[in-house]
Amino acid sequence: MALLSGVLFIVLGILTVTRTIRDPLILVGVMVLGLAFAGLVAIVARVVRGK
């Protein structure tokens, strides 16, 4: 989860610096969805490793 979250923040930082994303609402939405996806991947990975 830490790796996916780190990549998410790096990509969002690049998009913010290059002015690709200008609307803060879209930026927050993408961040929340990205963190939710990273959490889901972490849960699935833990379930798969646990078996």
N, CA, C and O atoms as a Tripos MOL2 file, in Angstrom:
@<TRIPOS>MOLECULE
protein
  204   203    51     0     0
PROTEIN
NO_CHARGES

@<TRIPOS>ATOM
      1 N           0.8310   -1.1880    0.0000 N.3       1 MET1
      2 CA          0.0000    0.0000    0.0000 C.3       1 MET1
      3 C           0.8760    1.2530    0.0000 C.2       1 MET1
      4 O           0.5380    2.2570   -0.6270 O.2       1 MET1
      5 N           1.9870    1.1850    0.6970 N.am      2 ALA2
      6 CA          2.8680    2.3510    0.7530 C.3       2 ALA2
      7 C           3.4440    2.6760   -0.6180 C.2       2 ALA2
      8 O           3.5730    3.8460   -0.9780 O.2       2 ALA2
      9 N           3.7850    1.6540   -1.3780 N.am      3 LEU3
     10 CA          4.3380    1.8800   -2.7140 C.3       3 LEU3
     11 C           3.2960    2.5240   -3.6300 C.2       3 LEU3
     12 O           3.5960    3.4880   -4.3350 O.2       3 LEU3
     13 N           2.0820    1.9960   -3.6190 N.am      4 LEU4
     14 CA          1.0330    2.5650   -4.4650 C.3       4 LEU4
     15 C           0.6730    3.9860   -4.0330 C.2       4 LEU4
     16 O           0.4190    4.8420   -4.8790 O.2       4 LEU4
     17 N           0.6490    4.2420   -2.7370 N.am      5 SER5
     18 CA          0.3480    5.5860   -2.2460 C.3       5 SER5
     19 C           1.4600    6.5590   -2.6350 C.2       5 SER5
     20 O           1.1850    7.6960   -3.0180 O.2       5 SER5
     21 N           2.6930    6.1210   -2.5400 N.am      6 GLY6
     22 CA          3.8180    6.9760   -2.9330 C.3       6 GLY6
     23 C           3.7810    7.3240   -4.4070 C.2       6 GLY6
     24 O           4.0070    8.4740   -4.7860 O.2       6 GLY6
     25 N           3.4980    6.3350   -5.2390 N.am      7 VAL7
     26 CA          3.3940    6.5870   -6.6800 C.3       7 VAL7
     27 C           2.2430    7.5320   -6.9690 C.2       7 VAL7
     28 O           2.3600    8.4120   -7.8210 O.2       7 VAL7
     29 N           1.1300    7.3570   -6.2650 N.am      8 LEU8
     30 CA         -0.0270    8.2430   -6.4440 C.3       8 LEU8
     31 C           0.3500    9.6900   -6.1440 C.2       8 LEU8
     32 O           0.0290   10.5860   -6.9240 O.2       8 LEU8
     33 N           1.0280    9.9260   -5.0240 N.am      9 PHE9
     34 CA          1.3810   11.3010   -4.6650 C.3       9 PHE9
     35 C           2.4230   11.8920   -5.6060 C.2       9 PHE9
     36 O           2.4000   13.0950   -5.8670 O.2       9 PHE9
     37 N           3.3250   11.0800   -6.1130 N.am     10 ILE10
     38 CA          4.3030   11.5810   -7.0920 C.3      10 ILE10
     39 C           3.6020   11.9940   -8.3790 C.2      10 ILE10
     40 O           3.8830   13.0590   -8.9280 O.2      10 ILE10
     41 N           2.6880   11.1490   -8.8620 N.am     11 VAL11
     42 CA          1.9700   11.4640  -10.0990 C.3      11 VAL11
     43 C           1.0880   12.6900   -9.9060 C.2      11 VAL11
     44 O           1.0340   13.5550  -10.7810 O.2      11 VAL11
     45 N           0.3950   12.7770   -8.7730 N.am     12 LEU12
     46 CA         -0.4350   13.9640   -8.5300 C.3      12 LEU12
     47 C           0.4160   15.2260   -8.4140 C.2      12 LEU12
     48 O          -0.0010   16.2980   -8.8500 O.2      12 LEU12
     49 N           1.5920   15.1040   -7.8370 N.am     13 GLY13
     50 CA          2.4970   16.2510   -7.7710 C.3      13 GLY13
     51 C           2.9380   16.7060   -9.1480 C.2      13 GLY13
     52 O           2.9830   17.9040   -9.4290 O.2      13 GLY13
     53 N           3.2630   15.7520  -10.0070 N.am     14 ILE14
     54 CA          3.6670   16.0930  -11.3740 C.3      14 ILE14
     55 C           2.5120   16.7480  -12.1230 C.2      14 ILE14
     56 O           2.7020   17.7400  -12.8260 O.2      14 ILE14
     57 N           1.3120   16.1850  -11.9690 N.am     15 LEU15
     58 CA          0.1500   16.7670  -12.6510 C.3      15 LEU15
     59 C          -0.1690   18.1630  -12.1320 C.2      15 LEU15
     60 O          -0.6330   19.0130  -12.8920 O.2      15 LEU15
     61 N           0.0710   18.4050  -10.8660 N.am     16 THR16
     62 CA         -0.1840   19.7330  -10.3000 C.3      16 THR16
     63 C           0.8580   20.7430  -10.7780 C.2      16 THR16
     64 O           0.5140   21.8750  -11.1170 O.2      16 THR16
     65 N           2.1190   20.3420  -10.8080 N.am     17 VAL17
     66 CA          3.1850   21.2570  -11.2340 C.3      17 VAL17
     67 C           3.0590   21.6090  -12.7130 C.2      17 VAL17
     68 O           3.3020   22.7510  -13.1040 O.2      17 VAL17
     69 N           2.6820   20.6370  -13.5300 N.am     18 THR18
     70 CA          2.5450   20.9080  -14.9620 C.3      18 THR18
     71 C           1.2080   21.5480  -15.3150 C.2      18 THR18
     72 O           0.9320   21.8010  -16.4880 O.2      18 THR18
     73 N           0.3790   21.8090  -14.3130 N.am     19 ARG19
     74 CA         -0.9290   22.4670  -14.4750 C.3      19 ARG19
     75 C          -1.8960   21.6440  -15.3350 C.2      19 ARG19
     76 O          -2.7660   22.2090  -15.9980 O.2      19 ARG19
     77 N          -1.7500   20.3240  -15.3260 N.am     20 THR20
     78 CA         -2.6980   19.4700  -16.0380 C.3      20 THR20
     79 C          -4.0150   19.4110  -15.2710 C.2      20 THR20
     80 O          -5.0890   19.4450  -15.8710 O.2      20 THR20
     81 N          -3.9310   19.3240  -13.9520 N.am     21 ILE21
     82 CA         -5.1240   19.3520  -13.1120 C.3      21 ILE21
     83 C          -5.1550   20.7070  -12.4050 C.2      21 ILE21
     84 O          -4.2630   21.0280  -11.6190 O.2      21 ILE21
     85 N          -6.1870   21.4920  -12.6910 N.am     22 ARG22
     86 CA         -6.2770   22.8160  -12.0770 C.3      22 ARG22
     87 C          -7.3710   22.8790  -11.0200 C.2      22 ARG22
     88 O          -7.3160   23.7180  -10.1210 O.2      22 ARG22
     89 N          -8.3610   22.0030  -11.1210 N.am     23 ASP23
     90 CA         -9.5040   22.0480  -10.2100 C.3      23 ASP23
     91 C          -9.1900   21.2510   -8.9370 C.2      23 ASP23
     92 O          -8.9110   20.0540   -9.0140 O.2      23 ASP23
     93 N          -9.2330   21.8980   -7.7750 N.am     24 PRO24
     94 CA         -8.9210   21.1870   -6.5300 C.3      24 PRO24
     95 C          -9.8870   20.0460   -6.2270 C.2      24 PRO24
     96 O          -9.4970   19.0560   -5.6080 O.2      24 PRO24
     97 N         -11.1400   20.1710   -6.6540 N.am     25 LEU25
     98 CA        -12.1170   19.1250   -6.4040 C.3      25 LEU25
     99 C         -11.7530   17.8400   -7.1550 C.2      25 LEU25
    100 O         -11.8890   16.7420   -6.6150 O.2      25 LEU25
    101 N         -11.3020   17.9770   -8.3730 N.am     26 ILE26
    102 CA        -10.8670   16.8070   -9.1440 C.3      26 ILE26
    103 C          -9.6140   16.2100   -8.5170 C.2      26 ILE26
    104 O          -9.4770   14.9890   -8.4500 O.2      26 ILE26
    105 N          -8.7110   17.0490   -8.0630 N.am     27 LEU27
    106 CA         -7.4780   16.5730   -7.4320 C.3      27 LEU27
    107 C          -7.7850   15.7690   -6.1730 C.2      27 LEU27
    108 O          -7.2010   14.7060   -5.9640 O.2      27 LEU27
    109 N          -8.6790   16.2540   -5.3440 N.am     28 VAL28
    110 CA         -9.0590   15.5340   -4.1210 C.3      28 VAL28
    111 C          -9.7730   14.2310   -4.4670 C.2      28 VAL28
    112 O          -9.5410   13.2050   -3.8270 O.2      28 VAL28
    113 N         -10.6320   14.2690   -5.4680 N.am     29 GLY29
    114 CA        -11.3390   13.0590   -5.8880 C.3      29 GLY29
    115 C         -10.3920   11.9860   -6.3890 C.2      29 GLY29
    116 O         -10.5340   10.8160   -6.0350 O.2      29 GLY29
    117 N          -9.4360   12.3720   -7.2040 N.am     30 VAL30
    118 CA         -8.4550   11.4140   -7.7180 C.3      30 VAL30
    119 C          -7.6100   10.8630   -6.5760 C.2      30 VAL30
    120 O          -7.2770    9.6780   -6.5680 O.2      30 VAL30
    121 N          -7.2660   11.7060   -5.6200 N.am     31 MET31
    122 CA         -6.4610   11.2540   -4.4950 C.3      31 MET31
    123 C          -7.2300   10.2430   -3.6380 C.2      31 MET31
    124 O          -6.6790    9.2140   -3.2450 O.2      31 MET31
    125 N          -8.4850   10.5320   -3.3530 N.am     32 VAL32
    126 CA         -9.2920    9.6190   -2.5340 C.3      32 VAL32
    127 C          -9.4980    8.2910   -3.2500 C.2      32 VAL32
    128 O          -9.3650    7.2320   -2.6370 O.2      32 VAL32
    129 N          -9.8190    8.3350   -4.5340 N.am     33 LEU33
    130 CA        -10.0000    7.0950   -5.2920 C.3      33 LEU33
    131 C          -8.6990    6.3040   -5.3940 C.2      33 LEU33
    132 O          -8.7150    5.0750   -5.3260 O.2      33 LEU33
    133 N          -7.5810    6.9940   -5.5550 N.am     34 GLY34
    134 CA         -6.2870    6.3140   -5.6210 C.3      34 GLY34
    135 C          -5.9300    5.6420   -4.3010 C.2      34 GLY34
    136 O          -5.4240    4.5200   -4.2930 O.2      34 GLY34
    137 N          -6.1860    6.3150   -3.1960 N.am     35 LEU35
    138 CA         -5.9090    5.7170   -1.8920 C.3      35 LEU35
    139 C          -6.8410    4.5490   -1.6070 C.2      35 LEU35
    140 O          -6.4360    3.5610   -0.9950 O.2      35 LEU35
    141 N          -8.0900    4.6620   -2.0500 N.am     36 ALA36
    142 CA         -9.0260    3.5500   -1.8820 C.3      36 ALA36
    143 C          -8.5680    2.3440   -2.6940 C.2      36 ALA36
    144 O          -8.6480    1.2120   -2.2180 O.2      36 ALA36
    145 N          -8.0920    2.5730   -3.9070 N.am     37 PHE37
    146 CA         -7.5870    1.4820   -4.7340 C.3      37 PHE37
    147 C          -6.3520    0.8430   -4.1020 C.2      37 PHE37
    148 O          -6.2180   -0.3810   -4.1070 O.2      37 PHE37
    149 N          -5.4560    1.6560   -3.5610 N.am     38 ALA38
    150 CA         -4.2620    1.1210   -2.9000 C.3      38 ALA38
    151 C          -4.6480    0.2830   -1.6840 C.2      38 ALA38
    152 O          -4.0500   -0.7640   -1.4370 O.2      38 ALA38
    153 N          -5.6340    0.7310   -0.9320 N.am     39 GLY39
    154 CA         -6.1110   -0.0540    0.2120 C.3      39 GLY39
    155 C          -6.7320   -1.3610   -0.2110 C.2      39 GLY39
    156 O          -6.5150   -2.3890    0.4300 O.2      39 GLY39
    157 N          -7.5090   -1.3370   -1.2900 N.am     40 LEU40
    158 CA         -8.1240   -2.5640   -1.7990 C.3      40 LEU40
    159 C          -7.0600   -3.5580   -2.2540 C.2      40 LEU40
    160 O          -7.1740   -4.7540   -1.9830 O.2      40 LEU40
    161 N          -6.0360   -3.0790   -2.9370 N.am     41 VAL41
    162 CA         -4.9440   -3.9540   -3.3640 C.3      41 VAL41
    163 C          -4.2280   -4.5400   -2.1580 C.2      41 VAL41
    164 O          -3.8510   -5.7120   -2.1780 O.2      41 VAL41
    165 N          -4.0340   -3.7540   -1.1120 N.am     42 ALA42
    166 CA         -3.3690   -4.2460    0.0950 C.3      42 ALA42
    167 C          -4.2020   -5.3270    0.7760 C.2      42 ALA42
    168 O          -3.6550   -6.3170    1.2610 O.2      42 ALA42
    169 N          -5.5170   -5.1450    0.8160 N.am     43 ILE43
    170 CA         -6.3950   -6.1540    1.4290 C.3      43 ILE43
    171 C          -6.3790   -7.4420    0.6240 C.2      43 ILE43
    172 O          -6.2780   -8.5310    1.1900 O.2      43 ILE43
    173 N          -6.4780   -7.3240   -0.6940 N.am     44 VAL44
    174 CA         -6.4560   -8.5160   -1.5470 C.3      44 VAL44
    175 C          -5.1180   -9.2340   -1.4210 C.2      44 VAL44
    176 O          -5.0860  -10.4640   -1.3660 O.2      44 VAL44
    177 N          -4.0200   -8.4970   -1.3740 N.am     45 ALA45
    178 CA         -2.7050   -9.1210   -1.2380 C.3      45 ALA45
    179 C          -2.5790   -9.8460    0.1040 C.2      45 ALA45
    180 O          -1.9930  -10.9270    0.1700 O.2      45 ALA45
    181 N          -3.1120   -9.2760    1.1440 N.am     46 ARG46
    182 CA         -3.0490   -9.9330    2.4680 C.3      46 ARG46
    183 C          -3.8800  -11.2030    2.4760 C.2      46 ARG46
    184 O          -3.4700  -12.2030    3.0650 O.2      46 ARG46
    185 N          -5.0440  -11.1840    1.8290 N.am     47 VAL47
    186 CA         -5.8940  -12.3850    1.7800 C.3      47 VAL47
    187 C          -5.2100  -13.4780    0.9640 C.2      47 VAL47
    188 O          -5.2330  -14.6450    1.3520 O.2      47 VAL47
    189 N          -4.6050  -13.1110   -0.1610 N.am     48 VAL48
    190 CA         -3.9400  -14.0970   -1.0070 C.3      48 VAL48
    191 C          -2.7280  -14.6940   -0.2960 C.2      48 VAL48
    192 O          -2.5000  -15.9020   -0.3580 O.2      48 VAL48
    193 N          -1.9630  -13.8570    0.3690 N.am     49 ARG49
    194 CA         -0.7750  -14.3760    1.0940 C.3      49 ARG49
    195 C          -1.1530  -15.2070    2.2920 C.2      49 ARG49
    196 O          -0.4060  -16.1030    2.6850 O.2      49 ARG49
    197 N          -2.3040  -14.9280    2.8840 N.am     50 GLY50
    198 CA         -2.7240  -15.6440    4.0870 C.3      50 GLY50
    199 C          -3.1120  -17.0980    3.8310 C.2      50 GLY50
    200 O          -3.0920  -17.9200    4.7470 O.2      50 GLY50
    201 N          -3.4570  -17.4050    2.6160 N.am     51 LYS51
    202 CA         -3.9100  -18.7750    2.3020 C.3      51 LYS51
    203 C          -2.7870  -19.7210    2.0600 C.2      51 LYS51
    204 O          -3.0190  -20.8980    1.7870 O.2      51 LYS51
@<TRIPOS>BOND
     1     1     2 1
     2     2     3 1
     3     3     4 2
     4     3     5 am
     5     5     6 1
     6     6     7 1
     7     7     8 2
     8     7     9 am
     9     9    10 1
    10    10    11 1
    11    11    12 2
    12    11    13 am
    13    13    14 1
    14    14    15 1
    15    15    16 2
    16    15    17 am
    17    17    18 1
    18    18    19 1
    19    19    20 2
    20    19    21 am
    21    21    22 1
    22    22    23 1
    23    23    24 2
    24    23    25 am
    25    25    26 1
    26    26    27 1
    27    27    28 2
    28    27    29 am
    29    29    30 1
    30    30    31 1
    31    31    32 2
    32    31    33 am
    33    33    34 1
    34    34    35 1
    35    35    36 2
    36    35    37 am
    37    37    38 1
    38    38    39 1
    39    39    40 2
    40    39    41 am
    41    41    42 1
    42    42    43 1
    43    43    44 2
    44    43    45 am
    45    45    46 1
    46    46    47 1
    47    47    48 2
    48    47    49 am
    49    49    50 1
    50    50    51 1
    51    51    52 2
    52    51    53 am
    53    53    54 1
    54    54    55 1
    55    55    56 2
    56    55    57 am
    57    57    58 1
    58    58    59 1
    59    59    60 2
    60    59    61 am
    61    61    62 1
    62    62    63 1
    63    63    64 2
    64    63    65 am
    65    65    66 1
    66    66    67 1
    67    67    68 2
    68    67    69 am
    69    69    70 1
    70    70    71 1
    71    71    72 2
    72    71    73 am
    73    73    74 1
    74    74    75 1
    75    75    76 2
    76    75    77 am
    77    77    78 1
    78    78    79 1
    79    79    80 2
    80    79    81 am
    81    81    82 1
    82    82    83 1
    83    83    84 2
    84    83    85 am
    85    85    86 1
    86    86    87 1
    87    87    88 2
    88    87    89 am
    89    89    90 1
    90    90    91 1
    91    91    92 2
    92    91    93 am
    93    93    94 1
    94    94    95 1
    95    95    96 2
    96    95    97 am
    97    97    98 1
    98    98    99 1
    99    99   100 2
   100    99   101 am
   101   101   102 1
   102   102   103 1
   103   103   104 2
   104   103   105 am
   105   105   106 1
   106   106   107 1
   107   107   108 2
   108   107   109 am
   109   109   110 1
   110   110   111 1
   111   111   112 2
   112   111   113 am
   113   113   114 1
   114   114   115 1
   115   115   116 2
   116   115   117 am
   117   117   118 1
   118   118   119 1
   119   119   120 2
   120   119   121 am
   121   121   122 1
   122   122   123 1
   123   123   124 2
   124   123   125 am
   125   125   126 1
   126   126   127 1
   127   127   128 2
   128   127   129 am
   129   129   130 1
   130   130   131 1
   131   131   132 2
   132   131   133 am
   133   133   134 1
   134   134   135 1
   135   135   136 2
   136   135   137 am
   137   137   138 1
   138   138   139 1
   139   139   140 2
   140   139   141 am
   141   141   142 1
   142   142   143 1
   143   143   144 2
   144   143   145 am
   145   145   146 1
   146   146   147 1
   147   147   148 2
   148   147   149 am
   149   149   150 1
   150   150   151 1
   151   151   152 2
   152   151   153 am
   153   153   154 1
   154   154   155 1
   155   155   156 2
   156   155   157 am
   157   157   158 1
   158   158   159 1
   159   159   160 2
   160   159   161 am
   161   161   162 1
   162   162   163 1
   163   163   164 2
   164   163   165 am
   165   165   166 1
   166   166   167 1
   167   167   168 2
   168   167   169 am
   169   169   170 1
   170   170   171 1
   171   171   172 2
   172   171   173 am
   173   173   174 1
   174   174   175 1
   175   175   176 2
   176   175   177 am
   177   177   178 1
   178   178   179 1
   179   179   180 2
   180   179   181 am
   181   181   182 1
   182   182   183 1
   183   183   184 2
   184   183   185 am
   185   185   186 1
   186   186   187 1
   187   187   188 2
   188   187   189 am
   189   189   190 1
   190   190   191 1
   191   191   192 2
   192   191   193 am
   193   193   194 1
   194   194   195 1
   195   195   196 2
   196   195   197 am
   197   197   198 1
   198   198   199 1
   199   199   200 2
   200   199   201 am
   201   201   202 1
   202   202   203 1
   203   203   204 2
@<TRIPOS>SUBSTRUCTURE
     1 MET1         2 RESIDUE 1 A MET
     2 ALA2         6 RESIDUE 1 A ALA
     3 LEU3        10 RESIDUE 1 A LEU
     4 LEU4        14 RESIDUE 1 A LEU
     5 SER5        18 RESIDUE 1 A SER
     6 GLY6        22 RESIDUE 1 A GLY
     7 VAL7        26 RESIDUE 1 A VAL
     8 LEU8        30 RESIDUE 1 A LEU
     9 PHE9        34 RESIDUE 1 A PHE
    10 ILE10       38 RESIDUE 1 A ILE
    11 VAL11       42 RESIDUE 1 A VAL
    12 LEU12       46 RESIDUE 1 A LEU
    13 GLY13       50 RESIDUE 1 A GLY
    14 ILE14       54 RESIDUE 1 A ILE
    15 LEU15       58 RESIDUE 1 A LEU
    16 THR16       62 RESIDUE 1 A THR
    17 VAL17       66 RESIDUE 1 A VAL
    18 THR18       70 RESIDUE 1 A THR
    19 ARG19       74 RESIDUE 1 A ARG
    20 THR20       78 RESIDUE 1 A THR
    21 ILE21       82 RESIDUE 1 A ILE
    22 ARG22       86 RESIDUE 1 A ARG
    23 ASP23       90 RESIDUE 1 A ASP
    24 PRO24       94 RESIDUE 1 A PRO
    25 LEU25       98 RESIDUE 1 A LEU
    26 ILE26      102 RESIDUE 1 A ILE
    27 LEU27      106 RESIDUE 1 A LEU
    28 VAL28      110 RESIDUE 1 A VAL
    29 GLY29      114 RESIDUE 1 A GLY
    30 VAL30      118 RESIDUE 1 A VAL
    31 MET31      122 RESIDUE 1 A MET
    32 VAL32      126 RESIDUE 1 A VAL
    33 LEU33      130 RESIDUE 1 A LEU
    34 GLY34      134 RESIDUE 1 A GLY
    35 LEU35      138 RESIDUE 1 A LEU
    36 ALA36      142 RESIDUE 1 A ALA
    37 PHE37      146 RESIDUE 1 A PHE
    38 ALA38      150 RESIDUE 1 A ALA
    39 GLY39      154 RESIDUE 1 A GLY
    40 LEU40      158 RESIDUE 1 A LEU
    41 VAL41      162 RESIDUE 1 A VAL
    42 ALA42      166 RESIDUE 1 A ALA
    43 ILE43      170 RESIDUE 1 A ILE
    44 VAL44      174 RESIDUE 1 A VAL
    45 ALA45      178 RESIDUE 1 A ALA
    46 ARG46      182 RESIDUE 1 A ARG
    47 VAL47      186 RESIDUE 1 A VAL
    48 VAL48      190 RESIDUE 1 A VAL
    49 ARG49      194 RESIDUE 1 A ARG
    50 GLY50      198 RESIDUE 1 A GLY
    51 LYS51      202 RESIDUE 1 A LYS
